[in-house]
Amino acid sequence: MPMSQEIVAELQVLRLFDASTSQTGLKVHSDAAPELIAATQRLHEKQLITLPDGGYLTPLGYECSVHLQNLLQILTSKPLL
């Protein structure tokens, strides 16, 4: 299944959160790229973050963020040969 640009933007926003703690939030300002503003709003609608302009990760959002960080670490690590 190909990933849409909307999903890629949502992953970019999730990646901005600190996966080591659920106590760090973020704010997406009105002068941010329009695709990131829209992605942040969609993440809020999906109940992954607490506010339409950022806020904190919900428990489900935190779990997604941790999985995303793990996936990125796997994909960017050098293979063991």
Buried (B, 14 or more C-beta within 10 A) or exposed (E): EEEEEEEEBBBBBBEEBBBEEBEEBBEBEEEBEEBBBBBBBBBBEEEBBBBBBBBBBBEEBBBBBBEBBEEEEEEEEEEEE
